Amino acid sequence: MDNALLEILACPACKGSLVYLKAKQELGCKGCRLAYPVRDDIPVMLTEEAREMASDEEV
């Protein structure tokens, strides 16, 4: 994930910052605990595509 892109992206749900979760190929939001998939190096920033992260998952 390109760091410049990651700096300008924000969570569509809460507008919080995102963290790249390389092992899961996702962008995670600490604020609302949603994870957005990254498919073919393209972040899918749709709340309908996001999954709720478990309380024990680290962001």
Buried (B, 14 or more C-beta within 10 A) or exposed (E): BEEEEBEEBEBBBEEEBBBBBEEBBBBBBBEBBBBBBBEEEEBBBEEEEBEEBEEEEEB
